[in-house]
């Protein structure tokens, strides 16, 4: 039997709650085995108020790093020694790297979105975008796409507290990335939504609308004529792999529709690079994943 855990084995983990469903341990441990790295990855159920204690333990145990999921992303950011540009603008982290006791927080969700598009031959640089939603995933996408050279991003969200948060993020981006024109609108203004999509290269559903068990739903776009052949339509939802929104877009003639499953993979790829300095064996992991899903 292969010996995986030794006295020298370094620890990485996922923290958040719940975490029992996560595929991260399987993904990272496969990659550690592939690269013959003396690391092991686990998942720990940590509540928001336990984050400071978990980070103290991370230092004490000299853990190389942690991924962070809900509801701990904001609390983790508030307890970092240093933040990446995206994490600083967003005020949340999903990846922590321990550099000899100095905890550096990163946000790779937006990187995962950008890399998933690149994997499909789409570059956000120079593009005009419309993002539906202003929650965590949508905000990460907004910030990273602005940092990566999108020229214009219009955010539409219902009139709730997230709308004001999106306006705050837009103000930060105006200062940090002045070349990207970020505008925030209320989703109720369907006429304006239609006009903005008509000018856009990429439409993104950054909400969980359409995720199982509500796969019969799609974001409130009342005029389906907005779908056109040169519009790229993306969804952060990964279950089902093809959402109702993507089906509607494809049926209307959109040539490129991109689901959210790849975003999960590519944000992990970015974190793996931060932890190890190595490129994750993406194709080998995809093959392994396909074989183990049969």
N, C-alpha and C positions, 0 to 999 in steps of 0.2 A: 504493500500500500504506500502511495506517495506521502511523504512527510510534508505537511504544509505549515504547521505551527511549531516554532522553535523558541528557544530563549531569546533569540535576537529579533524575532518577528515584530515589525512595526505595525501599529494599529491606525486604521482610518475608520470613519463611521458616518452614518446618516443620523441626524437628530431632528426630532419633530414629533408630531402626534396626529393621527396614527402613522405607523411606519411598517406594520406587519405585511402590508401588501406590496411593498416596494421591490422593484427589480434591480435596484442599485447594487446590493451585495453580490448578486449573481454576475452582473456585468463587470464590476471592478475586480472581483476575485478571478474571473476568467482572464482578464487582461493582465493581472499580476502573474498568473501562472504562465501565460503566453510569453511574457517578458522575463520570466524567472526572477521576479522581484520578491524580496522577503517582507511582504506586507500581507495583512489580512483586513477585510472590510466587514463591518457589522452594522446593525441598525439598533438604535436606542430610542425608546419612547420617552421623549422629554417634553414637558409642558413649558409654556412661555415663561412662567415665573422661576423655572429651574435653569434657565439659560446661563446666568452668571456662574452657577455652581458647575454646570457642564463644561463651561469654558475654562474654569479653574482646573477641572479634572483633565482637560485636554492638555494644558500646560504640564500638570503634574505627571501625567503618563507619557509625556513627550510624543503625543500623537502627531502624525504628520499632517493630518487634515480632517476636515469634516464637510459633508454636504449638509445643508440646512433646508428643511421643508416647513410648511405651515404647522403651527402658528408662530414659529420662532424666528422668522427672517428679519423682522424689524428689531426685536430685542437683541439679536446677535449683532446687527449693525451698530447698535448703541454701545456695544461692549468690545469693539475692535480697537486695536492699536493703530491700524491704518486701513483705508478703504480705497478700492480702485475708483476711477472716475465714474463709471456707471453706478457702482454701489453707493457712492457719495451722493450723486444726484437723486437716485431712487430712494435712498434711506433704508435699504434692505440688502441682505446678502444671502446667497444660496451656497457659497463655497468659501471655506476658511482654510488658509494655508498657515501652518505653524512654522515660522522661521526662527528656530532656536528660542522659543518662548514669546516671540513677537507674532501676534495673530493678525493676519492680513485678510480682509474680507473682500470677496469678489461677487459679482452678479453675472452668471453665465447663461441665464435663461434667454436673454436677448441675443447673445452670441449663438446659442443653439438655434434660434429662429433664423438668423442671418445665414448660418452655415447650412441649415436644411434647405433654404432657398438656393444657395450656391450649389448644393449637391444636385439640384434640379436644373442647373444652368442659369439661375437668375441672380443678378447682382443688384443690391439695393442702392448702390451709388448712383446718384443722378436721377433717382426715381421719385415720382410723386405717389404718395400713399394715403389710404384711408384706413384708419383702425377703428373697429367697433369695440367699445369697452374701455374702461380706465382702471381696471383692477390690477393685481400684481403682474400677471403675465403680459397684459396689454401695455403697462407702464414700462416693463423691461424691454419690450419690443420697440416702443416709442423711443426710449433713450438710446438703445444700441443702434437703431437705424439712423437716428440723427447723428450719432458719433461716427457712423460708418459712411456718411456722405449722402443720405437721402436729401433731396432739395426741398421737399414740401411734405408735411404730414398733417392730416386733418383727423382729429379724434372726435368721435361721436359717442356720447354716453347719456343714459337717462338722467333726469334732474334729481340727483341724489348726492350724498357727500363725496362720492368718487369724482363727480364732475368738477367740484372745486379743487380736489387734489390734482386732477389733470391740469387745471389752469395754473396751479402752483408749479407743477413740473414744466409746463410750457414756458413759464417765466424764467425758470432756472436755465432751460435750454437756450432761451434767447440770449442769455449772458454767456453761456458756455459754448454754444454752437450757433453763432449768429448767422451762418450761411444757410441754416435749415429753417424754413418758415413753418412754425408749428402753430396750428389753430385748434381751438376746442369749441365744439358745438353740442347743443342738446339733440339727442337722438329723435326727439319728437318732431323736429323740423325736417320732415321727409323730403321736401322740395330742395332744401339746401343739401341734404345727403345725396340726392340724385345728381345735383350739379357737381358736387365734389367728386363723386365716383366717376362721372363722365370725364373729368380731367385727370383721373388717377391712372397709374400704371399697375398698382398693386392694391387689392382690397384684402383686409385681414379681419377675421373674426377673432378678437382677443378675449372673448367671453366663453363661458362653459355651456352656452345655449347649444343644444344638439348632442350633448354627451349623454350616454346611457345613464339612467333608463328613460331619458327624454329625447331619444334619437329621432322622434317625429317632429321635432321643433327646429326652426332655423331663425337666425336673427331677423328682427323686424325691418325688412326691406320691402316696402309695399309695391314698388314698381320694378318688376323683374326685367324691364327693358334695359336696366343699367348693365346687365351682363352682356359683354360683347367679346368678339373673338380675341382681341389683343389685351384683354384685362386678365391679369393673373390673380386668382382667388385662393386665399390661404386660410387655414383654420388651425387654431391651437388645440382643438379637441382631437384626441387620439383614439377614443373608444366611443363609437365605431371609427374605423380607419377612414371611411368615406362618409362624411356627415351629409345631412339633407342639404345644407348650403352648397357643398361641393357638387352634389348630384344636380342640383338646380342650375348651378353655373355651367357644368359640363353639358347638360341638356340644352342650355341656351347658346352653346357654341364657344364657350371659353376654352381656349386651347390648353391652358395650364392651370391645373387645380392641385393644391399641395396640402396634405393633411398634417396633423400635429405629431404623429409618431416619431418622425425624424428629428423634430425639435428636442424631444426627450433625449434621444441618442446623442445629438451633437452638443447639447449643453454638458452632457457627461464627458464627451471627448475633450471639451475645453477645460473642464475641471481636472481630468486625468493629466493633461499637459502641465497644468499648474502644480499638481502633486509630484509628478515624476520627471518632468522635462522631456517625456517621450510622447510620440504620436500614438494614440490608441489604435490597436489593430481593428479598425472599423469593419473591413470586409470579412475578416475572420470571425469577428463577433456576430455579424449579421448571419453568417453561415451557421455558426453554433446555435444562435437563437432560433433560426428556421428549423434546424434539425431537432431541437428540443421542444418545439411547439407541435410536432407531428403527433 
